[in-house]
Amino acid sequence: MNRPLLLLTAVLAVGSGQEEDCKTAPAGWPRRPPQCCDVPFPLEGMKKEFGSCIRQIGNRQSSAVPTAQAVRDARLCIEECVYKGLGYMDEQNLKKDEVLEQLKKGVASKPEWTQPMEKAVNACYETITKREAPKDGACKDYAHEFTHCIMRQLFLSCPSSEWKNNDECNLVKSRMQVCPNIPPPPPPPPARFQGQGPPPQY
């Protein structure tokens, strides 16, 4: 396995830390990630930039088997690379107006998402910029935390017309509301890999 691919595998395998009382899956927790809402994010441009940044960051690694700290640094540096490459971030700060403009363009064909997207960007920008960011690590965590926040906010504010109102989805949503580090279920894998995805994080 080449180094960038190994790094990507390690990055995706490591989730955000959970609060102590949120580490145990509740009764009825789905074994497979349920597809509850077709969240319109990320944009195609972000996907392309992500691939480029994976190659850039992966080729910087000196060890064939990344350490836990190296994996965290890579995760933050990859997402920072994506945001900077798309003009969403300068050396110090997130550029909220640019992010909001592009994300609203991305949902132009789905007007039911315009208001949730705007609210998510505004709320997440305020949350990220008002907190005290960690000073350790090779890269800032602004892009990573902002992306995590946006994905959660969009999932939790999914329009009723897009929400699959079943027991599994409602359980996941209610658990996310009390456990802020639980991410939403990932999007479905390509058709040839369906049925092989990982279970929801715990």
Residue frames as qw, qx, qy, qz and C-alpha x, y, z in Angstrom:
[[0.000, 0.891, 0.454, 0.000, 0.00, 0.00, 0.00],
 [0.420, 0.490, -0.058, 0.761, 1.49, 3.37, -0.92],
 [0.286, -0.138, -0.505, 0.802, 2.17, 5.93, 1.79],
 [0.277, -0.094, -0.024, -0.956, -0.61, 8.45, 0.94],
 [0.663, -0.238, -0.537, -0.464, -3.21, 5.64, 0.84],
 [0.575, -0.206, -0.692, 0.386, -1.98, 4.20, 4.15],
 [0.090, -0.038, -0.335, 0.937, -2.20, 7.65, 5.69],
 [0.459, -0.173, -0.259, -0.832, -5.74, 8.19, 4.38],
 [0.678, -0.256, -0.676, -0.131, -6.82, 4.84, 5.83],
 [0.444, -0.194, -0.602, 0.635, -5.41, 5.77, 9.23],
 [0.094, -0.053, 0.101, -0.989, -6.97, 9.25, 9.16],
 [0.577, -0.211, -0.378, -0.693, -10.43, 7.92, 8.35],
 [0.665, -0.215, -0.712, 0.071, -10.16, 5.19, 10.98],
 [0.332, -0.186, -0.536, 0.754, -9.57, 7.60, 13.84],
 [0.143, -0.768, -0.505, -0.368, -12.70, 9.43, 15.01],
 [0.096, -0.647, 0.240, -0.717, -13.06, 12.42, 17.30],
 [0.170, 0.028, -0.837, 0.520, -12.82, 11.70, 21.03],
 [0.434, -0.548, -0.580, -0.417, -16.12, 11.02, 22.75],
 [0.379, -0.556, 0.348, -0.653, -17.41, 12.32, 26.04],
 [0.071, -0.230, 0.933, -0.267, -17.13, 9.63, 28.74],
 [0.499, 0.240, 0.677, -0.485, -20.89, 9.01, 28.95],
 [0.653, 0.575, -0.066, -0.489, -21.20, 8.82, 25.17],
 [0.043, 0.505, -0.832, -0.224, -18.78, 5.96, 24.51],
 [0.290, 0.088, 0.948, -0.099, -21.30, 3.15, 24.93],
 [0.257, -0.131, -0.606, -0.741, -23.85, 2.53, 22.20],
 [0.518, -0.020, 0.436, -0.735, -27.45, 2.66, 23.48],
 [0.491, 0.207, 0.843, -0.072, -29.92, -0.19, 22.98],
 [0.557, 0.697, 0.437, -0.114, -31.13, -0.37, 19.42],
 [0.025, -0.765, 0.373, 0.525, -28.06, 1.37, 17.95],
 [0.843, 0.500, -0.030, -0.196, -27.82, 0.34, 14.26],
 [0.808, -0.244, 0.394, 0.364, -25.06, -2.06, 13.23],
 [0.514, 0.301, 0.408, 0.691, -24.71, -0.30, 9.87],
 [0.039, -0.269, -0.076, 0.959, -24.76, 3.46, 9.24],
 [0.340, 0.645, 0.678, -0.097, -28.36, 4.33, 8.37],
 [0.213, 0.199, 0.349, 0.891, -28.95, 6.68, 5.45],
 [0.037, -0.626, -0.639, 0.445, -31.22, 9.19, 7.16],
 [0.179, 0.911, 0.140, -0.343, -30.71, 12.36, 5.17],
 [0.725, 0.405, 0.208, 0.516, -28.98, 13.22, 1.90],
 [0.286, -0.833, -0.023, 0.474, -26.82, 16.05, 3.27],
 [0.631, 0.741, 0.092, 0.211, -25.55, 18.21, 0.35],
 [0.094, -0.889, 0.439, -0.089, -21.91, 18.50, 1.47],
 [0.266, -0.577, 0.190, 0.748, -19.04, 18.46, 0.59],
 [0.520, 0.745, -0.070, -0.411, -18.96, 20.21, -2.75],
 [0.919, 0.346, 0.049, 0.183, -17.35, 18.56, -5.76],
 [0.329, 0.806, -0.328, 0.368, -14.49, 21.07, -5.59],
 [0.481, -0.653, 0.501, -0.301, -13.76, 20.02, -2.02],
 [0.959, -0.026, 0.282, -0.015, -13.65, 16.35, -3.01],
 [0.747, 0.584, -0.094, 0.303, -11.11, 17.08, -5.76],
 [0.032, 0.810, -0.409, 0.420, -8.99, 19.25, -3.50],
 [0.774, -0.472, 0.364, -0.214, -9.10, 16.55, -0.83],
 [0.962, 0.188, 0.103, 0.172, -7.48, 14.06, -3.21],
 [0.478, 0.718, -0.227, 0.453, -4.73, 16.52, -4.06],
 [0.294, -0.748, 0.403, -0.437, -4.08, 17.29, -0.39],
 [0.943, -0.245, 0.215, -0.067, -3.97, 13.59, 0.53],
 [0.851, 0.373, -0.057, 0.365, -1.12, 13.17, -1.94],
 [0.182, 0.777, -0.282, 0.532, 0.69, 16.27, -0.69],
 [0.527, -0.644, 0.382, -0.401, 0.42, 15.44, 3.01],
 [0.987, -0.090, 0.129, -0.035, 0.96, 11.71, 2.57],
 [0.781, 0.464, -0.164, 0.384, 4.23, 12.20, 0.74],
 [0.029, -0.787, 0.373, -0.490, 5.59, 14.26, 3.66],
 [0.833, -0.489, 0.157, -0.208, 5.41, 11.36, 6.10],
 [0.140, 0.669, -0.728, 0.059, 8.72, 9.87, 7.16],
 [0.353, -0.182, 0.883, -0.250, 7.34, 6.67, 8.70],
 [0.291, -0.060, -0.823, -0.485, 5.61, 3.82, 6.85],
 [0.395, -0.531, -0.749, 0.019, 3.35, 3.26, 9.89],
 [0.055, -0.619, 0.048, -0.782, 2.02, 6.62, 11.17],
 [0.196, -0.139, -0.737, 0.631, 1.87, 7.21, 14.93],
 [0.049, -0.728, -0.671, 0.133, -1.34, 8.43, 16.59],
 [0.122, -0.731, -0.050, 0.669, 0.05, 11.99, 16.67],
 [0.140, -0.205, 0.614, 0.750, 1.07, 11.76, 13.01],
 [0.047, 0.471, 0.832, 0.290, -2.44, 10.63, 12.07],
 [0.078, -0.817, -0.448, 0.354, -3.99, 13.55, 13.97],
 [0.162, -0.585, 0.243, 0.757, -1.56, 16.01, 12.41],
 [0.143, 0.046, 0.765, 0.627, -2.31, 14.60, 8.97],
 [0.035, 0.665, 0.746, 0.028, -6.07, 14.88, 9.48],
 [0.089, -0.838, -0.217, 0.492, -5.77, 18.53, 10.48],
 [0.191, -0.479, 0.448, 0.730, -3.24, 19.37, 7.76],
 [0.199, 0.260, 0.822, 0.467, -5.28, 17.70, 5.02],
 [0.032, 0.790, 0.612, -0.018, -8.43, 19.63, 5.89],
 [0.172, -0.786, 0.023, 0.593, -6.49, 22.87, 6.32],
 [0.272, -0.194, 0.647, 0.685, -4.91, 22.24, 2.90],
 [0.161, 0.529, 0.779, 0.297, -8.37, 21.79, 1.34],
 [0.058, -0.882, -0.393, 0.254, -9.73, 25.01, 2.84],
 [0.224, -0.673, 0.259, 0.655, -6.69, 27.03, 1.83],
 [0.305, 0.011, 0.744, 0.595, -6.68, 25.54, -1.67],
 [0.085, 0.640, 0.706, 0.291, -10.29, 26.64, -2.18],
 [0.077, 0.423, -0.017, 0.903, -9.77, 30.08, -0.63],
 [0.575, -0.637, -0.444, -0.256, -11.88, 29.29, 2.45],
 [0.688, -0.675, -0.055, 0.261, -9.03, 30.04, 4.82],
 [0.345, 0.830, -0.349, 0.265, -5.95, 32.26, 4.93],
 [0.475, 0.326, -0.696, 0.429, -2.92, 31.68, 7.14],
 [0.023, -0.122, 0.648, -0.752, -4.80, 32.57, 10.31],
 [0.426, 0.208, 0.464, -0.748, -8.57, 32.61, 9.85],
 [0.342, 0.431, 0.823, 0.140, -11.61, 31.01, 8.28],
 [0.091, 0.090, -0.248, -0.960, -13.18, 33.21, 5.60],
 [0.347, 0.347, 0.768, -0.411, -16.84, 32.83, 6.45],
 [0.469, 0.603, 0.039, -0.644, -18.27, 34.88, 3.58],
 [0.324, 0.453, -0.723, -0.409, -16.41, 32.85, 0.95],
 [0.075, 0.011, 0.990, -0.122, -17.43, 29.57, 2.55],
 [0.388, 0.451, 0.596, -0.540, -21.08, 30.60, 2.81],
 [0.439, 0.578, -0.238, -0.645, -21.21, 31.88, -0.76],
 [0.284, 0.330, -0.847, -0.304, -19.86, 28.65, -2.20],
 [0.102, 0.124, 0.957, -0.242, -21.92, 26.34, -0.02],
 [0.441, 0.504, 0.388, -0.633, -25.12, 28.23, -0.86],
 [0.440, 0.496, -0.500, -0.557, -24.27, 27.86, -4.55],
 [0.099, 0.182, -0.977, -0.058, -23.91, 24.15, -3.92],
 [0.167, 0.368, 0.864, -0.300, -27.52, 23.91, -2.73],
 [0.237, 0.260, -0.149, -0.924, -29.00, 26.31, -5.29],
 [0.460, -0.034, -0.707, -0.537, -30.94, 23.45, -6.88],
 [0.483, -0.385, -0.776, 0.128, -32.26, 22.36, -3.45],
 [0.109, -0.610, 0.035, -0.784, -33.92, 25.46, -1.96],
 [0.759, -0.573, -0.242, -0.190, -35.05, 23.53, 1.14],
 [0.817, -0.192, -0.195, 0.507, -31.36, 23.48, 2.18],
 [0.291, 0.659, -0.039, 0.692, -30.61, 27.20, 1.79],
 [0.422, -0.766, 0.102, -0.474, -31.73, 28.27, 5.26],
 [0.909, -0.402, 0.044, 0.095, -30.22, 25.26, 7.11],
 [0.768, 0.272, -0.040, 0.579, -26.92, 25.84, 5.29],
 [0.099, 0.723, -0.095, 0.677, -26.80, 29.54, 6.17],
 [0.641, -0.692, 0.092, -0.319, -27.66, 28.86, 9.82],
 [0.952, -0.170, -0.004, 0.254, -25.05, 26.09, 10.05],
 [0.600, 0.439, -0.093, 0.662, -22.25, 28.24, 8.61],
 [0.138, -0.749, 0.114, -0.638, -23.06, 31.19, 10.88],
 [0.787, -0.576, 0.071, -0.210, -23.42, 29.06, 14.02],
 [0.937, -0.050, -0.011, 0.344, -20.29, 27.00, 13.36],
 [0.440, 0.589, -0.130, 0.665, -18.17, 30.03, 12.49],
 [0.352, -0.756, 0.162, -0.528, -19.14, 31.66, 15.77],
 [0.913, -0.402, 0.064, -0.037, -18.43, 28.47, 17.72],
 [0.873, 0.169, -0.037, 0.457, -15.03, 27.85, 16.12],
 [0.352, 0.615, -0.120, 0.696, -13.73, 31.40, 16.27],
 [0.413, -0.746, 0.125, -0.507, -14.78, 32.05, 19.88],
 [0.928, -0.366, -0.022, 0.064, -13.15, 28.99, 21.39],
 [0.225, -0.791, 0.550, 0.148, -9.50, 28.64, 22.39],
 [0.868, 0.400, -0.279, -0.097, -7.81, 26.56, 19.72],
 [0.882, -0.355, 0.149, 0.272, -5.13, 24.01, 20.71],
 [0.074, 0.903, -0.369, -0.208, -1.59, 25.27, 20.17],
 [0.479, -0.363, 0.767, 0.225, 0.07, 21.90, 19.60],
 [0.722, 0.422, 0.547, 0.044, 0.20, 20.04, 16.30],
 [0.454, -0.024, 0.457, 0.765, 1.56, 20.78, 12.86],
 [0.054, -0.361, -0.466, -0.806, -1.61, 22.54, 11.62],
 [0.339, -0.049, 0.349, -0.872, -4.55, 24.44, 13.09],
 [0.147, 0.250, 0.955, -0.062, -7.77, 22.53, 13.72],
 [0.327, 0.361, 0.140, -0.862, -10.13, 25.25, 12.41],
 [0.484, 0.219, -0.570, -0.626, -10.98, 23.51, 9.13],
 [0.308, -0.059, -0.949, 0.032, -11.47, 20.10, 10.75],
 [0.027, 0.333, 0.712, -0.617, -13.68, 21.40, 13.54],
 [0.362, 0.343, -0.046, -0.865, -15.66, 23.63, 11.19],
 [0.456, 0.118, -0.742, -0.477, -16.35, 20.73, 8.81],
 [0.216, -0.183, -0.923, 0.262, -17.38, 18.48, 11.72],
 [0.151, 0.365, 0.469, -0.790, -19.71, 21.20, 13.02],
 [0.416, 0.282, -0.311, -0.806, -21.27, 21.90, 9.59],
 [0.401, 0.011, -0.870, -0.286, -21.96, 18.23, 8.90],
 [0.123, -0.290, -0.842, 0.438, -23.59, 17.77, 12.30],
 [0.218, 0.374, 0.258, -0.864, -25.69, 20.92, 12.02],
 [0.439, 0.205, -0.501, -0.717, -26.95, 20.03, 8.55],
 [0.346, -0.108, -0.930, -0.059, -27.84, 16.50, 9.64],
 [0.077, -0.349, -0.730, 0.583, -29.63, 17.70, 12.77],
 [0.293, 0.497, 0.175, -0.798, -31.59, 20.34, 10.81],
 [0.113, 0.055, 0.852, 0.508, -32.42, 18.05, 7.87],
 [0.467, 0.026, -0.114, -0.876, -35.68, 19.24, 6.23],
 [0.649, 0.036, 0.636, -0.417, -38.63, 16.98, 6.98],
 [0.784, 0.514, -0.067, -0.342, -39.05, 16.31, 3.27],
 [0.511, 0.585, -0.627, 0.057, -35.53, 14.78, 3.20],
 [0.273, -0.435, 0.750, -0.417, -35.58, 12.99, 6.57],
 [0.589, -0.064, -0.779, -0.206, -36.19, 9.24, 6.82],
 [0.473, -0.452, 0.325, -0.683, -38.48, 9.14, 9.84],
 [0.853, -0.096, -0.506, -0.087, -37.70, 5.68, 11.22],
 [0.757, -0.651, -0.047, 0.033, -36.58, 4.32, 14.60],
 [0.805, -0.046, 0.031, 0.590, -32.89, 3.98, 13.68],
 [0.323, 0.534, 0.097, 0.775, -32.58, 7.49, 12.29],
 [0.379, -0.802, -0.103, -0.451, -34.47, 9.07, 15.18],
 [0.835, -0.497, -0.051, 0.229, -32.25, 7.21, 17.68],
 [0.674, 0.148, 0.053, 0.722, -29.08, 8.41, 15.94],
 [0.063, 0.684, 0.130, 0.715, -30.37, 11.98, 15.83],
 [0.580, -0.772, -0.099, -0.242, -31.38, 12.03, 19.51],
 [0.850, -0.320, -0.016, 0.418, -28.00, 10.56, 20.52],
 [0.514, 0.367, 0.084, 0.770, -26.12, 13.17, 18.48],
 [0.175, -0.812, -0.158, -0.534, -28.07, 15.93, 20.21],
 [0.660, -0.742, 0.079, -0.088, -26.68, 14.92, 23.62],
 [0.791, -0.292, 0.308, 0.440, -23.24, 13.68, 22.47],
 [0.256, 0.899, -0.079, -0.347, -21.58, 16.54, 20.59],
 [0.134, -0.593, 0.705, 0.364, -18.65, 14.52, 19.25],
 [0.595, 0.215, 0.771, 0.070, -20.71, 11.86, 17.48],
 [0.095, 0.292, -0.460, -0.833, -20.59, 12.61, 13.75],
 [0.755, 0.290, 0.117, -0.576, -23.53, 11.93, 11.45],
 [0.837, 0.081, 0.525, 0.131, -23.58, 8.65, 9.53],
 [0.190, -0.403, 0.538, 0.715, -21.27, 8.80, 6.49],
 [0.621, 0.423, -0.186, -0.633, -22.70, 8.95, 2.97],
 [0.949, 0.086, 0.292, -0.085, -23.28, 5.60, 1.25],
 [0.411, -0.432, 0.633, 0.494, -20.23, 3.99, -0.40],
 [0.369, 0.353, -0.567, -0.646, -20.07, 3.43, -4.18],
 [0.865, 0.020, -0.078, -0.495, -22.50, 0.74, -5.34],
 [0.764, 0.268, -0.584, 0.062, -19.79, -1.94, -5.67],
 [0.270, 0.223, -0.719, 0.600, -18.89, -1.52, -1.98],
 [0.554, -0.380, 0.050, -0.739, -22.38, -1.25, -0.52],
 [0.921, -0.283, -0.209, -0.170, -22.95, -3.57, 2.41],
 [0.802, 0.063, -0.325, 0.498, -19.27, -3.35, 3.42],
 [0.022, 0.740, -0.151, 0.655, -19.27, -0.01, 5.26],
 [0.278, 0.079, -0.732, 0.617, -18.22, 0.38, 8.90],
 [0.291, -0.677, -0.673, 0.067, -20.79, 0.61, 11.69],
 [0.094, -0.914, -0.057, -0.391, -21.63, 4.04, 13.17],
 [0.354, 0.465, -0.555, 0.592, -18.83, 5.35, 15.39],
 [0.688, -0.678, 0.003, -0.257, -18.66, 4.34, 19.03]]
